[in-house]
Amino acid sequence: MRLLFIRPKPSHIYSFLTIPLLLASAVADSHAASYTINPANTHIRFSIERFKNSTTTGGFYDIRGQLQYNPSLQTGDISLIIPIDSLNTGNPSFNDSLTGPDFFDMQRFPSAQFESTKWHFNQDKKSPQVTRVDGQLTLHGETHPISLTATKFDCYLNTSIRKDVCGGEFTATINRTKWNINKFAWFGLTKNLDLSIKIEAARQ
């Protein structure tokens, strides 16, 4: 009995070898990369109008958290922990007032948290850009939805630390009375806080 050996065509070999590679690539692309928030380059700045004649600015610092991001699938997820004792306006007495029981009440609520629920991208298929991040803000014992408008967001290789880094800037306006921070809301201290948020995270 003669055994026949059929030599596969080169194109068949190529297809056979590339199928596992394509499957592996699809699996890899289906998982968002994980990043850790860099507290040194992440902060939330705010401005508050006082009695319609001056505006005080301040910020929260030492923010920590995690980021998951996959631009090819247009998915993302971010969680932030914001320590209230990091608040700084440059005025120690005003810092004490804002972190005290009449406002953020640091002793009862030592931190705030933000958890994203949906990321929005533009329609550029070649290079989709983040336009907005919706999420839930837990502050002063209350949780309510907010939306962050992206003014810029990008990922790149940081050669100084030899890691991929994602960073961006966002803006939002919140009404503090929704979180039961009501002190002087009707007597000259504005209810609305304009937020300017800077985020940087390095790939794990």
C-alpha positions in Angstrom: 0.0 0.0 0.0 1.4 3.4 -1.0 1.0 6.4 1.3 0.3 9.6 -0.3 1.7 12.8 1.2 0.0 16.0 0.1 2.2 19.0 0.4 0.2 21.9 1.7 0.2 25.0 -0.3 2.1 28.0 1.2 -1.1 30.0 1.5 -2.6 27.1 3.6 0.4 27.1 5.9 0.2 30.8 6.3 -3.5 30.6 7.2 -2.9 27.8 9.7 -0.2 29.7 11.5 -1.9 33.1 11.6 -5.2 31.8 13.0 -3.8 31.3 16.5 -2.0 34.6 16.3 -5.2 36.5 15.4 -7.1 34.7 18.2 -4.4 35.7 20.7 -4.4 39.3 19.5 -8.2 39.4 19.8 -8.1 38.1 23.4 -5.4 40.6 24.3 -7.3 43.5 22.8 -10.5 42.5 24.7 -8.8 43.3 28.0 -8.3 46.9 29.1 -4.8 47.9 30.3 -4.5 48.6 34.0 -3.0 51.8 35.4 -2.3 53.1 38.9 -3.1 56.7 39.7 0.0 58.9 40.4 -0.9 61.0 43.4 1.9 63.5 42.7 0.3 64.5 39.3 -3.3 64.1 40.1 -5.5 66.7 41.8 -8.9 68.3 41.8 -9.0 72.1 41.9 -12.1 74.1 42.7 -13.3 77.6 42.9 -15.9 79.1 45.1 -17.5 82.5 45.0 -17.7 84.3 48.4 -20.4 87.0 48.8 -20.2 88.0 45.1 -17.1 90.0 45.6 -14.3 87.5 45.6 -13.4 84.0 44.4 -11.4 81.5 46.4 -9.6 78.7 44.8 -8.3 75.5 46.4 -7.8 71.8 45.7 -7.7 68.2 46.9 -4.4 66.4 46.6 -2.8 63.0 47.3 -5.6 61.3 45.3 -5.3 57.6 44.7 -7.0 55.0 42.5 -7.1 52.8 39.5 -7.7 53.2 35.8 -8.7 50.7 33.2 -8.5 51.9 29.6 -8.9 50.4 26.1 -9.2 53.0 23.3 -9.6 50.4 20.6 -12.7 49.1 22.2 -13.7 52.5 23.5 -14.0 51.4 27.1 -12.7 52.8 30.3 -13.1 52.6 34.0 -11.7 54.8 36.8 -12.0 54.9 40.5 -10.6 57.7 42.7 -10.2 58.1 46.5 -10.0 61.8 47.5 -8.8 62.5 51.1 -10.6 65.4 52.6 -7.7 66.4 54.8 -5.7 67.2 51.7 -7.8 70.2 51.0 -5.8 73.4 50.7 -6.9 76.9 49.8 -3.7 78.6 50.9 -5.6 80.0 53.9 -5.2 77.8 57.0 -8.3 79.2 58.7 -10.4 78.7 55.6 -9.0 75.2 55.3 -10.2 74.4 58.8 -13.6 75.9 58.1 -14.1 73.9 54.9 -12.9 70.6 56.4 -15.0 71.2 59.6 -18.5 70.1 60.5 -20.2 72.9 58.7 -18.9 71.9 55.3 -17.0 68.7 54.3 -17.0 67.4 57.9 -13.7 65.5 57.6 -14.1 63.7 61.0 -17.3 61.9 59.9 -16.5 61.6 56.2 -12.7 61.4 55.8 -12.7 60.8 52.0 -14.8 61.2 48.9 -14.9 58.7 46.0 -15.6 58.8 42.3 -16.5 55.7 40.3 -17.0 56.0 36.6 -20.1 54.4 35.0 -19.7 55.2 31.3 -17.0 56.6 29.0 -17.9 58.6 25.9 -15.8 58.9 22.8 -16.0 60.9 19.6 -16.7 59.3 16.2 -13.0 59.2 14.9 -12.6 55.5 14.2 -8.9 55.8 13.6 -8.1 57.6 16.8 -11.1 57.8 19.1 -10.8 60.5 21.8 -12.5 60.6 25.2 -15.1 63.4 25.3 -16.9 62.7 28.6 -16.8 60.4 31.6 -20.0 59.8 33.6 -19.9 58.5 37.2 -21.0 58.6 40.8 -19.5 60.9 43.3 -19.8 59.9 47.0 -19.2 63.0 49.2 -20.4 63.9 52.7 -22.3 60.6 53.0 -24.3 61.2 49.8 -23.9 59.6 46.3 -25.1 61.4 43.1 -24.2 61.2 39.4 -21.8 63.7 37.8 -20.3 64.1 34.3 -16.7 65.1 33.7 -16.0 66.9 30.4 -12.7 65.9 28.9 -10.6 68.8 27.6 -7.7 66.4 26.8 -6.8 62.8 27.4 -4.0 60.7 25.9 -1.6 57.8 26.6 2.1 57.8 25.8 5.4 56.2 26.8 7.0 58.0 29.6 10.7 57.5 29.0 11.8 58.7 32.4 9.9 55.9 34.2 9.8 53.5 31.2 6.1 52.9 31.5 3.0 53.7 29.5 1.2 56.6 31.1 -2.4 57.9 30.6 -3.3 61.4 31.6 -5.8 64.1 31.0 -7.8 67.1 32.2 -11.5 67.3 32.9 -14.0 69.9 34.0 -17.3 69.7 35.9 -19.6 71.8 38.0 -21.5 70.4 41.0 -24.1 71.8 43.3 -22.8 71.2 46.8 -26.3 71.2 48.3 -27.1 67.9 46.6 -24.5 66.4 49.0 -26.1 68.2 52.0 -23.3 70.8 52.2 -25.6 73.7 52.8 -23.8 76.1 55.0 -24.2 79.7 53.8 -25.7 78.4 50.5 -28.4 81.1 50.7 -26.3 83.8 52.2 -23.5 84.6 49.8 -21.4 81.5 49.5 -22.1 80.0 46.1 -23.7 76.6 45.8 -22.0 75.6 42.6 -18.4 74.5 42.6 -16.4 74.6 39.4 -14.0 71.7 39.3 -10.8 71.3 37.3 -9.5 67.8 37.4 -6.0 66.6 36.4 -5.3 62.8 36.2 -2.2 60.8 35.5 -1.8 57.1 35.8 1.1 54.7 35.0 0.6 51.2 33.6 1.0 48.4 36.1 
